[in-house]
Amino acid sequence: MVPTDKDAPEPESPPGADSPLPPEFDFAVEDGDEEIQDFADLDLPEDDAAPASVRRGAAVIRSFWRQAPQGPGVYRMIAADGEVLYVGKAKSVRKRIASYMRPLGHNNRIARMIALTASMVFISTSTETEALLLETNYIKQMKPRFNVLMRDDKSFPYILLTGDHAAPQILKHRGARNRKGDYFGPFASVWAVNRTMNALERAFLLRSCSDSYYENRTRPCLLHQIKRCSAPCTGEIDLDDYRRLVGEARDFLSGKSRAVRDLLATEMTSASDALEFERAARLRDRIAALSAIQGAQGVNPKTVEEADVFAIVEEAGQFCVEAFFFRTYQNWGNRAYFPRADKSLASAEVLDAFLAQFYADKPAPRLILLSHEIENGAVLSEALSLRTGHRIEIARPQRGEKHELVEHACQNAREAMSRRLSETASQEKLLAALAAALGLSAPLRRVEIYDNSHIMGTNAVGAMVVAGPAGFMKAHYRTFNIKGEDLTPGDDYGMMREVLRRRFLRLAKDEAAADGPSTRDDDEDIFPQRPDLILIDGGQGQFDAANAILDELSVTGVAVAGIAKGVDRNAGRESFFVAGKAPFRLSPRDPALYFVQRLRDEAHRFAIGTHRARRKKEFTRSPLDEIAGVGPARKRALLHAFGTAKAISKAALSDLEKVAGVNAATARLVYNYFHEGGG
């Protein structure tokens, strides 16, 4: 599920609607009666049929109602432990809050939200557009459990033609647009960017090397030899001619692909007529490369130059949003999202909430096409238009090519949802098979797998991989830098004890802060924080060490299993260790065994990758990193002046003071570090 904004929590009136008070109370807000100081004065009926927790929550909300602004704004509903339950916006916050003050008439989702509410916070805004933007920011930061949440929020890759060098570079870009140049995108995946860049390099012979590499070339590199770069670095092409190639590439990416191809075709014909067959062949290859770009992009619209297309489908209580990106009449890829949303929400409400989060940190095209009409379309359009400086249209097309694009997105959404449900069903069967193999009666919702990685005890790390019904839950992965000073280097048992002690002490602390085991674990739509099973990559010794820690911390309700590698480390001959059972093996063709092998291999991969990253960081570490007050710029200046950290350590104070960008105080810090025992 995925938190989002929109006015999700409306019980009977849709979110964003300004209806909420029961008819007998409408006058209280419609007339803005200033004489009514507290909504309790209205004698709100207390229905004994409502659960006590809901009546209590409604009473809390009623106590905050008087503080709610009558104009537009954002409100937060907060639990007793400080958890933000829901973030919403409204044209009239007071009207919206009034809808939660009735103890009856709510669906299960809103009733649970009301029951858990212990306090509320309000923020007034000048316009509903500002409220929408603020609500979206809060949702992305706080991830309230009762909002729609966009799970996959990775930034999109772009292609950048740099504008800060005499010979512009073409490269992949992801993140903030701090570098000067022209950005083209978004592309749905890095794979789509790589494919396009490879073709562009063949078509326009642009350099992809870094500026420092460019400046230090004395002869053309291999890319020039294989006709992927025109080699401006060594003067193989005049800079004016190179900039003409850059201009052609910019025109192609800006939508003038037909004009560029026609120009190249004319040049090829002229070269052929002039008997310059080698040049004609190079131009032919460039035209073929451009054709490869467009040919690989599948559906390319004829009348839609720039648009994002979104289609949503719902099945079995899950939602899938398929997004297509069209730029310069070209299809630049698609991506499926599976937002976290309550089953009671309509598809249009989920899409409404999803879009505000999607464009919170991404530029919007001039046209956004949707499969459903959304309530906040006008407000979102206004917000995006203000941000971009030009009009953004949000529409649900009914006919023509735009409608065909939306239908194509719907078809892809349905297919993505089918794949997702199939994978989830398979994963649930595997979890059930694993529970049966280990003799566990309770279903498995969260499985944690632990592994350690080190070289003779150095740079030791522990890794925790998490799996659930939806597969590997990478957002829940954790690493542990082994810190125990009393550990013998290479003591795997001691490392496992430290990792598990830190993991379950932290879990106990979190549960204590929430007054007991997380209430979120009781919600089938919320992934639990407490594991049902922990798998230890190791034999009897590791298994005993894990159980000893759980006993020491009085952890109950968590099963433990150890997996020892087979004879000669052969896969398929693993031994299992479970409390109350003698060590046993599973059939070589048992699906549960294959599943355990996948879990163990993922933990091993994650642990090894983390260890290598830490080891690499140690290799590149400099003594200068330890000196407070010496940042990247001064460190660079010192290394540029002396060459190595060793030379800096031997330098006299007077020499350090002569380095450009290093003042006397910093020079003294560096000198003292190396000459007074600091190093």
C-alpha positions in Angstrom: 0.0 0.0 0.0 1.2 3.4 -0.6 0.5 6.6 1.2 -0.7 9.4 -0.8 -2.7 12.4 -0.4 -5.9 13.0 -2.0 -8.8 13.2 0.3 -8.7 9.5 1.0 -10.4 9.3 4.3 -13.8 10.4 3.3 -16.3 7.9 4.5 -19.4 8.7 2.6 -18.4 11.8 0.8 -15.5 11.3 -1.6 -12.1 12.8 -0.6 -11.8 16.4 -1.5 -15.6 16.8 -1.4 -16.7 19.5 1.0 -19.8 17.8 2.3 -19.1 16.0 5.6 -21.4 17.2 8.3 -24.6 15.3 8.8 -27.6 17.3 7.5 -28.6 18.4 11.0 -25.2 20.0 11.6 -24.6 21.6 8.2 -25.5 25.0 9.5 -22.5 24.9 11.8 -20.0 25.2 9.0 -22.0 26.4 6.1 -23.1 29.5 7.9 -19.8 29.8 9.7 -21.7 30.4 13.0 -19.2 32.2 15.2 -21.3 31.7 18.3 -20.6 28.0 18.3 -17.3 27.7 20.1 -17.1 23.9 20.4 -18.7 21.2 18.3 -19.7 19.4 21.5 -22.2 22.2 21.9 -24.0 20.7 19.0 -24.9 17.6 21.0 -23.3 15.1 18.6 -25.1 11.7 19.1 -23.1 9.0 20.8 -24.1 5.7 19.2 -23.5 2.8 21.6 -23.4 0.5 18.5 -20.0 1.9 17.6 -17.0 0.2 19.0 -15.6 2.0 22.1 -12.3 2.7 20.4 -14.0 4.4 17.5 -16.2 6.5 19.9 -13.0 7.5 21.8 -11.2 8.5 18.6 -14.2 10.4 17.4 -14.3 12.3 20.7 -10.6 13.2 20.3 -11.2 14.5 16.7 -14.2 16.5 18.0 -11.9 18.1 20.6 -9.6 19.3 17.8 -12.4 20.4 15.5 -12.6 23.9 16.9 -8.9 24.5 16.1 -9.3 23.4 12.4 -9.1 26.3 9.8 -12.2 27.0 7.9 -10.2 27.6 4.7 -7.8 25.4 2.7 -5.1 23.5 4.4 -3.5 20.2 5.4 -4.3 18.0 8.4 -2.4 15.2 10.1 -4.0 12.4 12.2 -1.6 11.1 14.8 -1.5 8.0 17.0 -0.7 7.9 20.7 2.9 6.8 19.9 3.4 9.7 17.5 3.0 7.8 14.3 1.4 9.8 11.6 -1.7 7.8 10.5 -3.0 10.0 7.7 -2.3 13.2 5.9 -5.1 14.9 4.0 -6.0 18.2 2.4 -9.2 20.0 2.0 -10.7 23.2 0.6 -12.3 23.6 4.1 -10.3 21.7 6.7 -13.1 22.2 9.3 -15.7 20.6 7.1 -13.4 17.7 6.3 -12.6 17.1 10.0 -16.3 17.1 10.8 -16.8 14.0 8.7 -14.7 12.0 11.1 -16.6 13.0 14.2 -19.5 10.6 13.7 -18.9 7.2 15.5 -20.8 5.3 12.8 -21.1 5.3 9.0 -17.5 4.7 8.1 -15.9 1.8 6.2 -13.4 -0.4 8.1 -10.3 1.6 6.9 -11.6 5.0 8.2 -13.0 3.4 11.4 -9.6 2.0 12.2 -8.0 5.3 11.5 -10.4 7.2 13.7 -10.0 4.6 16.5 -6.2 5.1 16.5 -6.2 8.9 16.4 -4.9 10.6 19.6 -4.1 14.0 18.3 -4.3 16.2 15.1 -2.2 18.9 13.6 -3.5 21.5 11.1 -1.6 23.8 8.7 -3.5 26.6 6.8 -2.5 27.4 3.2 -3.5 30.3 0.9 -5.0 28.0 -1.8 -6.0 24.5 -2.4 -3.1 24.1 -4.8 -0.6 24.9 -2.0 -2.4 22.4 0.2 -2.0 19.7 -2.5 1.7 20.3 -2.8 2.2 20.4 1.0 0.2 17.3 1.5 2.2 15.4 -1.1 5.5 16.4 0.6 4.3 15.2 3.9 3.1 11.9 2.5 6.4 11.2 0.9 8.3 12.1 4.1 6.1 10.5 6.7 4.6 7.6 4.7 1.3 7.4 6.7 -0.1 4.0 6.7 -3.7 5.0 5.8 -2.6 7.0 2.7 -2.0 5.7 -0.7 1.8 5.2 -1.0 3.9 5.1 -4.1 6.3 2.3 -3.3 8.9 2.6 -6.1 10.0 6.2 -6.0 13.3 6.0 -7.8 14.3 8.9 -10.0 14.2 8.4 -13.8 17.3 8.3 -16.0 17.8 11.1 -18.5 20.2 11.7 -21.4 22.3 14.8 -20.9 24.1 16.8 -23.6 26.5 18.9 -21.6 26.8 22.6 -22.2 29.8 23.5 -20.1 32.6 22.3 -22.4 33.8 23.2 -25.9 33.2 19.6 -27.0 29.9 18.6 -25.4 29.6 15.1 -23.9 26.7 12.8 -24.0 26.0 10.8 -20.8 23.4 9.2 -18.6 22.1 11.3 -15.8 20.0 10.6 -12.8 19.2 13.0 -9.9 19.3 16.8 -9.5 19.9 18.8 -12.7 22.8 20.8 -11.5 25.0 20.6 -14.6 24.6 22.9 -17.5 23.2 21.3 -20.6 20.2 19.8 -22.3 18.3 17.0 -20.6 16.2 14.6 -22.5 13.8 12.1 -20.9 12.5 10.6 -18.8 13.4 7.1 -19.9 11.6 4.3 -18.1 14.8 2.3 -17.4 18.6 2.5 -17.6 18.4 -0.2 -20.2 16.3 2.1 -22.4 18.9 4.9 -21.9 21.8 2.6 -22.7 20.2 1.3 -25.9 19.4 4.9 -27.1 22.8 6.2 -26.2 24.6 3.4 -28.0 22.6 4.2 -31.1 23.2 7.9 -30.7 26.9 7.4 -30.4 26.9 5.4 -33.7 24.7 8.0 -35.4 26.3 11.2 -34.2 29.8 10.1 -33.1 29.6 12.1 -29.8 32.1 11.6 -27.0 30.9 9.9 -23.8 34.2 10.2 -21.9 34.7 12.4 -18.9 36.2 15.8 -19.2 39.4 14.8 -17.4 39.8 11.8 -19.7 39.2 14.0 -22.7 41.8 16.6 -21.6 44.6 14.0 -21.2 44.2 12.1 -24.5 47.2 12.1 -26.8 45.7 9.7 -29.4 42.2 8.5 -30.2 40.7 5.8 -28.0 39.1 2.6 -29.0 35.6 4.2 -29.4 37.0 6.2 -32.3 38.5 3.0 -33.9 35.1 1.3 -33.8 33.3 4.3 -35.2 31.5 5.3 -32.0 33.3 8.7 -31.5 34.6 11.4 -33.8 37.6 12.0 -31.4 37.5 15.8 -30.9 40.0 15.2 -28.1 42.9 14.7 -30.5 41.7 17.0 -33.3 40.4 14.2 -35.6 37.4 16.4 -36.2 37.3 20.2 -36.1 35.4 21.6 -33.1 33.0 23.5 -35.4 32.2 20.2 -37.2 31.8 18.4 -33.9 29.4 21.1 -32.6 27.4 20.6 -35.8 27.1 16.9 -34.9 26.0 17.9 -31.4 23.3 20.2 -32.9 22.0 17.3 -35.1 21.8 15.1 -32.0 20.0 17.8 -30.1 17.5 18.2 -33.0 16.9 14.5 -33.1 16.2 14.2 -29.4 14.0 17.4 -29.6 11.7 15.8 -32.1 13.2 16.8 -35.4 14.1 13.3 -36.3 12.7 13.4 -39.8 14.6 16.6 -40.7 17.9 15.1 -39.4 17.4 11.9 -41.3 16.5 13.8 -44.5 19.6 15.9 -44.1 21.8 12.8 -43.7 20.2 11.1 -46.7 20.9 14.2 -48.8 24.5 14.3 -47.7 24.9 10.5 -48.4 23.5 11.0 -51.9 25.9 14.0 -52.5 28.9 12.0 -51.2 27.9 9.1 -53.5 27.6 11.3 -56.5 31.0 12.8 -55.7 32.4 9.3 -55.6 33.2 9.7 -51.9 32.1 6.2 -51.1 33.7 5.9 -47.7 32.0 9.0 -46.5 28.7 7.8 -48.0 29.1 4.5 -46.2 29.6 6.3 -42.9 26.5 8.4 -43.5 24.5 5.2 -44.4 25.6 3.7 -41.1 24.5 6.8 -39.2 21.0 6.7 -40.8 20.8 3.0 -39.9 21.6 3.8 -36.3 18.8 6.4 -36.2 16.4 3.9 -37.7 17.4 1.4 -35.0 16.4 3.9 -32.2 13.0 4.5 -33.6 12.4 0.9 -34.7 13.1 -0.4 -31.1 10.7 1.9 -29.5 7.5 0.0 -30.4 4.4 2.2 -30.3 5.3 5.6 -31.6 2.4 8.2 -31.7 1.8 10.2 -34.8 -0.1 13.2 -33.3 1.2 13.2 -29.6 4.5 14.9 -29.4 4.9 14.9 -25.6 2.8 13.1 -23.0 2.7 10.8 -20.0 0.1 8.1 -20.1 -1.3 6.5 -16.9 -3.7 3.6 -16.6 -4.8 1.8 -13.4 -6.3 -1.6 -12.9 -7.5 -3.3 -9.7 -7.7 -7.0 -9.1 -7.9 -9.0 -5.9 -7.6 -5.9 -3.8 -4.3 -4.8 -5.4 -3.7 -1.9 -7.8 -1.3 -1.5 -10.7 -0.5 1.8 -12.4 1.2 1.5 -15.8 3.0 4.6 -16.9 4.2 5.3 -20.5 6.4 8.2 -21.5 6.2 9.8 -24.9 8.6 12.5 -26.0 9.3 13.9 -29.5 6.7 11.5 -31.0 8.7 8.6 -29.6 8.0 6.0 -27.0 10.7 6.3 -24.3 9.5 3.3 -22.3 7.0 2.2 -19.6 7.1 1.1 -16.0 4.5 -0.6 -13.8 3.9 0.6 -10.2 2.0 -1.2 -7.4 1.0 1.5 -4.9 0.0 0.5 -1.4 -3.7 1.4 -1.1 -6.6 0.2 0.9 -8.9 -2.2 -0.8 -11.9 0.0 -0.1 -10.6 2.9 -2.3 -11.8 3.3 -5.9 -9.3 3.1 -8.7 -9.8 6.8 -9.5 -8.9 7.8 -5.9 -5.7 5.7 -6.0 -4.7 7.2 -9.3 -5.5 10.7 -8.0 -3.2 10.1 -5.0 -0.5 8.4 -7.0 -0.1 11.2 -9.5 0.5 13.9 -6.9 3.3 11.9 -5.4 4.7 10.9 -8.8 5.2 14.5 -10.0 6.4 15.7 -6.6 10.0 15.6 -7.7 9.7 15.0 -11.5 9.1 17.5 -14.4 5.7 17.1 -16.0 5.1 17.0 -19.8 2.5 19.4 -21.3 -0.1 16.6 -21.6 -1.0 13.9 -19.1 -3.5 11.2 -20.3 -5.4 9.1 -17.8 -7.6 6.0 -17.8 -9.9 7.5 -15.1 -11.3 10.9 -14.3 -9.7 12.1 -11.1 -11.2 14.5 -8.6 -8.2 16.7 -8.1 -7.3 17.0 -11.8 -7.8 20.7 -12.0 -5.9 21.4 -8.8 -3.0 19.2 -9.8 -2.9 20.7 -13.3 -2.7 24.2 -11.7 0.1 23.1 -9.3 2.1 21.5 -12.1 1.6 24.5 -14.4 2.8 26.9 -11.7 5.9 24.8 -11.2 6.8 24.4 -14.9 5.8 27.9 -16.0 3.5 26.7 -18.8 0.1 25.0 -19.0 -0.1 21.3 -18.1 -3.2 19.6 -19.4 -4.7 16.5 -17.6 -7.3 14.7 -19.7 -9.1 11.4 -20.0 -9.4 10.9 -23.8 -12.5 9.3 -25.2 -11.5 8.7 -28.9 -8.7 9.0 -31.4 -5.0 8.2 -31.0 -4.8 9.5 -27.4 -7.6 7.1 -26.4 -5.6 4.3 -28.1 -2.5 5.1 -26.1 -4.5 4.9 -22.9 -6.0 1.6 -23.9 -2.6 0.3 -24.7 -1.4 1.3 -21.2 -4.5 -0.4 -19.7 -3.6 -3.6 -21.5 -0.1 -3.5 -20.2 -1.4 -2.8 -16.7 -3.6 -5.8 -16.8 -0.7 -8.0 -17.9 1.6 -6.6 -15.2 -1.1 -7.2 -12.6 -1.5 -10.8 -13.8 2.2 -11.4 -13.5 2.3 -9.9 -10.1 -0.5 -12.0 -8.8 1.0 -15.1 -10.2 4.4 -14.4 -8.6 2.7 -13.6 -5.3 0.7 -16.8 -5.3 3.9 -18.8 -6.1 5.7 -17.0 -3.3 2.9 -17.8 -0.8 3.0 -21.5 -1.8 6.8 -21.5 -1.2 6.4 -19.9 2.2 3.8 -22.5 3.1 6.0 -25.3 1.8 8.9 -24.0 3.9 6.8 -23.8 7.0 5.6 -27.4 6.5 9.2 -28.6 5.9 10.3 -27.1 9.1 7.3 -28.2 11.1 5.8 -24.8 11.7 2.1 -24.5 12.1 1.7 -20.7 11.8 1.9 -19.1 8.3 5.1 -17.2 7.4 4.7 -13.5 6.6 8.2 -12.3 7.3 11.4 -14.5 7.0 14.8 -13.0 7.9 18.0 -14.6 6.6 21.4 -13.8 8.2 24.9 -14.2 6.9 28.3 -12.8 7.8 31.2 -11.8 5.5 34.8 -11.0 6.2 38.4 -11.8 5.3 40.3 -13.2 8.3 38.1 -11.1 10.5 38.8 -7.8 8.8 36.0 -5.5 7.5 33.5 -7.9 9.0 29.8 -7.2 8.3 26.6 -9.0 9.0 23.7 -9.0 6.6 20.0 -9.4 7.1 17.8 -10.2 4.0 14.0 -10.2 4.3 11.4 -12.1 2.3 7.7 -12.2 2.4 4.6 -13.0 0.3 5.6 -10.3 -2.2 9.2 -11.7 -2.6 12.4 -10.1 -1.4 11.6 -7.0 0.6 14.7 -4.9 -0.2 13.5 -1.9 1.7 13.8 -4.0 4.9 17.4 -5.3 4.2 19.9 -4.3 6.9 23.7 -4.4 7.3 25.6 -4.5 10.6 29.2 -3.4 10.8 30.7 -5.8 13.4 31.9 -3.6 16.3 32.6 -6.0 19.1 36.1 -5.2 20.5 36.2 -8.5 22.5 35.6 -10.6 19.4 38.4 -12.9 18.2 39.0 -12.1 14.5 37.1 -14.6 12.4 34.8 -15.7 15.2 31.7 -16.4 13.2 29.6 -17.4 16.2 30.5 -14.2 18.0 29.6 -12.1 15.0 26.2 -13.9 14.7 25.5 -13.2 18.3 26.3 -9.5 17.9 24.2 -9.2 14.8 21.1 -10.9 16.4 21.5 -9.1 19.7 21.5 -5.7 18.0 18.6 -6.6 15.7 16.3 -7.8 18.5 17.3 -5.1 21.0 16.3 -2.6 18.3 13.1 -4.4 17.7 12.3 -4.5 21.4 13.0 -0.7 21.7 10.7 0.0 18.8 7.9 -2.2 20.2 8.3 -0.5 23.6 7.9 2.9 22.0 4.7 1.6 20.5 3.4 0.1 23.8 3.9 -3.5 22.7 4.3 -5.4 19.5 3.6 -3.2 16.6 -0.1 -2.7 16.0 0.8 -2.5 12.3 1.6 -6.1 12.3 -2.1 -6.9 12.9 -3.0 -5.3 9.6 -2.7 -7.8 6.8 -1.8 -5.0 4.4 1.2 -3.9 6.5 4.4 -5.9 6.3 5.3 -6.9 9.8 8.4 -5.7 11.6 8.8 -8.9 13.8 9.9 -12.0 11.9 8.1 -15.3 12.0 11.3 -17.3 11.1 15.0 -16.5 11.0 17.3 -18.6 8.9 20.9 -18.8 9.8 23.5 -19.6 7.2 25.5 -22.1 9.3 25.4 -25.4 11.1 24.9 -26.5 14.7 27.2 -23.9 16.1 25.5 -20.9 14.5 22.1 -22.4 15.3 23.0 -22.7 19.0 24.5 -19.2 19.0 21.2 -17.7 17.6 19.0 -19.6 20.1 21.2 -18.5 23.0 20.8 -14.8 22.0 17.0 -15.1 21.7 16.8 -16.8 25.1 19.0 -14.2 26.6 16.7 -11.4 25.3 13.5 -13.4 26.1 12.4 -13.3 22.5 9.4 -15.6 21.9 7.3 -16.4 18.9 10.2 -16.5 16.5 11.3 -19.8 15.0 15.0 -20.4 14.2 16.5 -22.7 11.6 20.1 -23.3 10.6 21.2 -24.4 7.1 24.5 -26.1 6.9 26.1 -26.6 3.5 26.3 -30.1 2.2 29.3 -32.3 1.8 31.8 -30.6 -0.4 29.5 -27.6 -0.2 27.2 -29.2 -2.8 23.8 -27.6 -3.3 21.0 -30.0 -2.6 22.7 -31.8 0.3 22.1 -29.1 2.9 21.4 -30.1 6.5 18.7 -28.4 8.5 18.7 -27.7 12.2 15.4 -26.9 13.9 14.6 -26.9 17.7 13.1 -30.3 18.8 14.3 -32.2 15.8 17.3 -34.1 14.8 19.3 -32.6 11.9 17.6 -33.6 8.6 17.7 -33.1 4.9 15.0 -32.3 2.3 14.5 -34.2 -0.9 16.8 -32.8 -3.7 13.7 -31.9 -5.7 11.7 -30.4 -2.8 10.5 -26.9 -3.8 11.1 -25.8 -0.2 14.8 -26.7 -0.7 15.1 -24.6 -3.8 13.4 -21.8 -2.0 15.8 -22.0 0.9 18.7 -22.0 -1.5 17.4 -18.8 -3.1 17.1 -17.1 0.3 20.5 -18.2 1.3 22.1 -17.1 -2.0 20.5 -13.7 -1.7 21.8 -13.3 1.8 25.3 -14.4 0.7 25.2 -11.9 -2.3 24.1 -9.1 -0.1 26.7 -9.8 2.6 29.5 -10.2 0.1 28.5 -7.0 -1.7 28.4 -5.0 1.5 31.8 -6.4 2.6 33.4 -5.5 -0.7 32.1 -2.0 -0.5 33.4 -1.5 3.0 36.8 -3.0 2.0 37.0 -0.8 -1.1 36.3 2.2 1.1 39.1 1.2 3.4 41.5 0.9 0.4 40.8 4.4 -0.7 40.8 6.0 2.7 43.2 8.8 3.3 44.6 10.1 6.6 43.3 13.5 5.6 39.8 12.2 6.0 40.3 12.1 9.7 41.3 15.7 10.1 38.4 17.9 11.2 38.3 21.1 9.1 39.9 19.6 6.0 37.1 19.2 3.4 37.2 17.9 -0.1 38.5 21.1 -1.6 41.4 21.5 0.8 42.2 17.9 0.6 42.3 18.1 -3.2 44.6 21.2 -3.0 47.0 19.5 -0.6 47.2 16.3 -2.7 47.7 18.4 -5.8 50.6 20.3 -4.2 52.3 17.3 -2.6 51.1 14.3 -4.5 50.5 11.8 -1.7 49.3 11.7 1.9 52.7 10.4 2.9 54.4 13.5 1.4 51.9 15.7 3.2 52.8 14.1 6.5 56.5 14.9 6.0 55.9 18.5 4.9 57.0 21.4 7.0 54.5 23.8 8.4 55.8 26.6 6.2 55.3 24.5 3.1 51.7 23.6 4.1 50.9 27.3 4.5 52.0 28.0 0.9 49.4 25.8 -0.6 46.7 27.7 -2.4 43.4 27.5 -0.6 44.9 26.4 2.7 45.0 29.1 5.4 47.4 29.1 8.3 44.9 27.6 10.8 44.2 24.6 8.5 47.9 24.2 7.8 48.5 24.0 11.6 45.7 21.4 12.0 47.3 19.2 9.3 50.8 19.6 10.7 49.7 18.8 14.3 47.8 15.8 13.1 50.9 14.2 11.7 53.4 15.4 14.2 51.6 15.2 17.5 50.4 11.6 17.5 47.2 12.3 15.6 48.2 9.9 12.8 
